[in-house]
Amino acid sequence: MKSRMRRVQAGIIQAREAQARAGANQVTGNDQVRIEMQSFLQALRSYPERFARNPRLSFAEHCSGLVQTAKAEPRRRD
């Protein structure tokens, strides 16, 4: 009986830890979305100048290059 109770308690603790990790991942996900949004806004600002130099460059190509660069940069912790 005691061993079953210990297993149940251990299961409860594991469930709580999993919920805590899931909450932490949401913050990380939010940070990633913010990075991608900033990259997109940067692409909007910089595309006209880049297009003037290379008219064959589509906005999608320009934007995807910036998003890949943003993902490769290490994240700053505040």
N, C-alpha and C positions, 0 to 999 in steps of 0.2 A: 504494500500500500504506500509506504514512504517513497519507494523508488518511482512509482507512478506519479506521485505528487511532485517529486523533483523534476521529472520529465516535463510535466505540465508547466511548472514554473520556468524551466529553461526555455520552453517554447514561447511563453509569454515574453520573456526577456528578449529572445531572438526577434520576435515580431515587433517589439518596441524599437529595437536597434534598426531593423529594416525600415521602419517608418521614419526614423531620424535620418537615415541615409537618403531616403527618397526626398525628404525635405531639403537636404543639402544639395541634391542634384538639381532641384528646381531653381535654386539660386544660381548654380552654374549654368543652367540652361538660359536663365534670364540674362546673365552676363553675355553669353554667346549671341543671343538675339540683339542685345545692345551693340555689340561689336559689328554684327552684320548690318544693322541699321545705319550706324555711323559710316561704314564702308560704302553703302549705297548712296548716302547723302554726299559723301566725298566724290563718288563717281559722277553724280549729277553736276557738281560744281566744276569738276575738272574735264568733263567730256568735251565741251566746246573748244577748248584750247587744243586738246589732243586730236579732235576731229579736223581742226584747221591744218594740223601737220600731216594727218593721215586720213583722208576722206573715205577710204575703204574700210575703216575700222567701225564696226557696228557698236552701238551702245552696249549690247549684251556681251560682246567680247571685252570691251573696256571694263565693264562692271565686273565680270567674272574674274578678270585678272586682279582687280583690287580686292575682291572677296578672298581669293586664294592667298594674297599677300597678308590680309588681316588675320586669317586663320593661322598663318605660319608665324606671326609675331607672338612672342610670349605675352601672357596676360599680366597686367599690373594689378597688384593688390593694394587696395586703399586702406 
